[in-house]
Amino acid sequence: MGTDDAEEETRRQHPQHPERESNPGPSSYAQLSSGRPHPHLRSHIEDAGLLGRFIKRSTRCPGMDARTVHARRTPGIKTHGPGDDDEERLGSISSRPLPPLARLYVYALHGCLCEVAFTAAYDWCETRDRRLAGHSSLWSLPMYAMAIYLMESLGTMLSARRLPLPVRLIAYTVFIYLWEFTWGVGLRTLGACPWDYSGHTYHLWGLVTLEYAVPWAVASLIAEKCVIRNTLRIRLVN
């Protein structure tokens, strides 16, 4: 009885567990060879496939998608990117700069606008007239248009010689004085000169004055850096 009681006590302390079905039996291998794997093997295979796809996606480097990879260009092979069609379409469209008449129109409006703004500010400094009633003349339209148009070629010639900006401004100012004096003589002959600088100290026949040297230099700077440069950048699509 003592031995039976000891064995019973041992069974209670160390119960025997049923063997887990960790390895497939002969019937499972038979099903695997016949094309129908055991349900446990099938679940293991599916889990392994999902794990492989997850690892493949997680280890893929960003930007390695086939649509975003920049193919190495080799001679004889033409690759196309997302914007190549637009670039080819824009490149095939021919364009031309503004014709001379259009540029003359832009330069005439710019010159008259600057003259009206300058005379309005000058009158306000003299009389404190808050109306800012600037003035100009229709003769100023062709005068300013042709002057700035000729400054295109003058600026190209000065830039080709790589002259610094101060030297270019001096050349522009001398040109403006010669241009203003020439037009003044012609218009005074016709009795139609709209300006008179006789009230200034350093003037020549009332047609030009040295007091306006700095304003003319500033005007030529604006003409070169803003007006002429941006006007020549305008393109008309055929």
Secondary structure as GFF3:
##gff-version 3
##sequence-region A 1 238
A	DSSP	alpha_helix	2	13	.	.	.	ID=ss1
A	DSSP	alpha_helix	26	33	.	.	.	ID=ss2
A	DSSP	alpha_helix	39	58	.	.	.	ID=ss3
A	DSSP	alpha_helix	84	92	.	.	.	ID=ss4
A	DSSP	beta_strand	95	97	.	.	.	ID=ss5
A	DSSP	alpha_helix	100	127	.	.	.	ID=ss6
A	DSSP	alpha_helix	140	160	.	.	.	ID=ss7
A	DSSP	alpha_helix	165	189	.	.	.	ID=ss8
A	DSSP	beta_strand	203	204	.	.	.	ID=ss9
A	DSSP	beta_strand	208	209	.	.	.	ID=ss10
A	DSSP	three_ten_helix	210	212	.	.	.	ID=ss11
A	DSSP	alpha_helix	213	222	.	.	.	ID=ss12
A	DSSP	pi_helix	223	228	.	.	.	ID=ss13
A	DSSP	alpha_helix	229	233	.	.	.	ID=ss14
A	DSSP	beta_strand	235	237	.	.	.	ID=ss15
###
